[in-house]
Amino acid sequence: MATTQVQDRSLRQKSIKRVVSWFDYRRRSLGMVAFILNRLTGIGLIFYLGLHLVVLSLLAKGEMAWDTFLSLMRSPVILAFDILLFAGLLIRGLNGVRVALVDMVFG
Amino acid sequence: MRWQVTFRIYRSKQDGSSPHFDTFNLEVKPDEYVLDAIERIWAEQDRSLVFRHACHHAACGACGMRVNGREKLTCTTQINSITSDGGTVLVEPMRNLPVLSDLVVDMTSFYAGMEEAQFVAIRSAEPMFDYVTKNQAEVIFPANRFENCIECALCYSACPIPATNPDFMGPASLAAIGRMVEEPRCGADPVSLLDMTDHEKGLWRCHSAFECVEVCPADVNPGGMIMMLRRQVIIRRFKQWFGIRS
């Protein structure tokens, strides 16, 4: 039993280490920056999609709940997050264009 | 002129002990190669250090390691290209392959991928370069490029994909298939070769980071070969959609 737990912990640590290796930029080239940004924006957009669905569910709670939410959304902090979201979409989209161009024209 | 250099070397044994780094101080010639220094550490300071090497001139691909975090053939990496007098050199095994002991990784899965590519490295007849015309040379010289591959696995180590997708075919085997598609030999069928790569563990798993191209010591250009294969697959699909025969 104890051996299994140790093995599970070791496997978990290895998995975390592997995921962290996506973001290890040390001594890497420019292409790796695109890879890291692609992963970061991908994770960010998945998180945003979940959040978006939760927010939309507020509509079911009535006008009052939605208006309160909208007033919260006008705060500068949330607007900063909006800019971040836009930047994420832009980076991911442009990276897609880069990959398509490299695949079909310049690669 | 002699330099004092500190070598921090990754140590890992399959005896249950934790992986760690050992430090060795060594007096070196600045233009000495990293592999020579590792050999002297083994000979003079620690005979339990395990590492792989053979030819000492970048022909066998056995001595691939990470030097100061970057994939290198240690036999052709001069110490003065990576550090200075009083500096430190960090030596680690390659990424994405299981460590057997210290600096040696298990290459079985990598070689299995190359085997799967059915790459025929030996030609039945070599081109006679002295007599080729300019037009022929344009065809023959690019076609010779992949034969440079020394199967060192540096590309597989540098690629960010196998870390979380160990089933990925990897840059070297895809490049080998690319060469067979470019110049089919020994009855190889380009269509079935393309089919071998046209899936989520093959061509389409590559995220175009081009780390493989950066570290390749033999100008194989694996990333470029992957892009070429993608173009071939897409062209073939378009032809199929519009009923055009190849």
Interface residues (C-beta under 8 A of the other chain):
Chain A: R18 V19 S21 W22 R26 R27 R28 S29 G31 M32 A34 F35 N38 R98 V99 V102 D103 M104 G107
Chain B: N68 G69 R70 R95 P160 A163 T164 H207 S208 A209 F210 E211 E214 G223 G224 I226 M227 M228 R230 R231 I234
